[in-house]
Amino acid sequence: MPVKIRLTRRGRKKSPFYHIVIADSRAPRDGRFIESIGTFNPTTNPSTITLDFDKAIDWLMKGAQPTDTCRSILSKKGVMLKKHLLIGVKKKAITEQQAEERFQAWLTEKETKNQSEKDSILKKKEEEKMKIFDAEKKINEARAEEIAKKIADETKATEVEESKTEEVAEEIKADKEKNSDKTEA
């Protein structure tokens, strides 16, 4: 029975989520499997991978063949490197201690690289937010200036109208006084 390490798709339409499983190669993609060893979520940035490291190595050492995608996932997590080092230990090319030191060195290097990538992604997101905020701020300032200009124009217009109405009222008063003087005389 040829055993494969492969992905089974879960999740909604256009929102994939995968389980990393050990399955018979003749079984359907989303069908029967022997064991689930992890998950893979490609929709996050960066992709989220959870993996049972020991089970993956155990199945690889038993002869399970990973598909291309699973091979790259296992390589990212260090399972393939660990398998390579364990084979070197079996052949007595290196000791277990040397293998563990090499693996830990690779692991720390990988973690620092991943952290720097995450930091750069977060920094880019913050920069984009600041650009959007600055653009909105400029738009709001322009709107405020336009509103202030409109209000100033309206107040000038109302002042002119008020002064005209006052002048007309004074003229009417003056005319009434002249007419009242004429009627008295």
Buried (B, 14 or more C-beta within 10 A) or exposed (E): EEBBBBBBEEEEEEEBBBBBBBBBEEBEEEEEBBBBBBBBBBEEEEEEBEBBBEBBBBBBEEEBBBBEBBBEBBEBBBBBBBBEBBEBBEEEEBEEEEBBEBBEEBBEEBEEEEEEEEEEEEEEEEEEEEEEEEEEEEEEEEEEEEEEEEEEEEEEEEEEEEEEEEEEEEEEEEEEEEEEEEEEE
